[in-house]
């Protein structure tokens, strides 16, 4: 992927697929990749928080990267999440992703736990050190999980001082307001603005300057249509499709969390297990049944792909 090209559209976060015993299911990972490609997405993100990256060791991370990249076989870019508190480890992850053939990388600012954040100057130095000499574009992930605050001013500084920073994923309270401010103060310096959180506020975020979404793998085909209709100027079509999907994406976001996509992938026959690793808890049969029922009413592509 050339650095001059800016991705737009839908970049779903692919879940990491486990079997019922909690072991990696690379066959299921490959089928999930094929499903996402057939959904028409613009890129695939792996090893993000919704991929349970915090539950994987380095050997498993490498296996997921290798299987996803071999399965895509250059058909579309793969974004590898390389976040870590240590600049040394984060840089090593970026280098490994680059050698493996990733299209771009995503990182959160450095933090550990609920209290160990760093100040603005250290955020700048951290990303400068991690990305020095790297050829890949970088997406900065701004999520409430981190106590290291990313103000609009800091994001603008990052875009100005770290040339690889060309994307930002904003998924904090008042996302639309933050996106609008970032777009105003950065302009073409930070062109790749995306939202997240399963697309709950997608239309508002697009109207505020986002050019794409990084939701889960539950309804990527449908959410891509929302983005494309908006970018084409068909606001009525974008609104109609987004509002049609709201019951499903709200239930996913508020009731099921990261297991939702796995539940729908299993129900659609794409994977054999929707398990998550302890200490994450299974959402339970009541939520599982309700989610599937809502997805069926929405005619979700994930249920008919296989």
Steps between C-alpha positions, in 0.01 A plus 500: 500500500649833392529767767346754262173305501257575782257225591133584530199286575488203734791344689345239729681368804535126450451294815761245598333162460541235770366147527291388795818427697634851448767404246556698182278385214699610197261331260219707647725807478546434131128455438429823686749677275329363187160606631626855559652518153171382346321765707685756290697664779785738422756349740508267801633584845640224721634476856296796625325516837187345347731225375590418862859602433555516876436123520765399244867419538754605236503160330122514462518857371743392230276208405197727459701745289640224280164332444315824427762626256526166321121481477462850358782431254524869414130538424470787747715669766536352848541735796694348790452643848838527673420682825724452803612716793865441413629696200756224443237225480259714299774575247587132474135420432485769230816367335364145504171618351688687228714198415191278489333725242252705702341797322501727804509484880286632784614594849361650818711751693714341773318415822475223755198440716268777610762742631827460309477751218764733356509871419470659155872540438564134580217394268676687219840349584348153533348501153808661347717220636259223410444619143849628414585374151178295471337498157147420616227751577384518862150534640483648850224341708326740737293282734375536858698191603812716529565755778744675264285779364522590132382858465425641157812715538714194574357310205586797278855505639536128430389547141748785459801330663456132414458474121356148517198625700236536232202337672317535831225281640287703738271304734457716808196685637391784270684343207332723240610816677857376525507389137371838386766685697780271379391546139501876543845528658687230306346516153697288251770427759277234660260394226402151619240557772299194606253420774443175691267359766309281255366800308261615776558864405622437147282739300570790737872422488499494120328836496772629733784398269558126533569320173448149631418273789682233699214305648493129576456217251125466561356714218798634300329470164202702619705766678723541197187586303421776752848647459498475121155656467606789722825558312303493173267769631194277540420595858148359492625155405777513759257602774243238405750213510667620821170542681393154381813352660484695827310238705765241414809712550365649822428154640847389400666806652307513826411138575744258335824685438781329314335157507214620280686460172612150597143402587377612159795338322415171668130533430585562135712185482825690443670387821434205728534677836416843638709455813701774670791450735476531876468726688255626237156353562264343251204734445253219567219342302246778551721765342620255235142422391394865503800608292440231239130586478578868439763408239251277320244780487769724352590239238866516603739370233702316766212253543475408131862510373590136548 
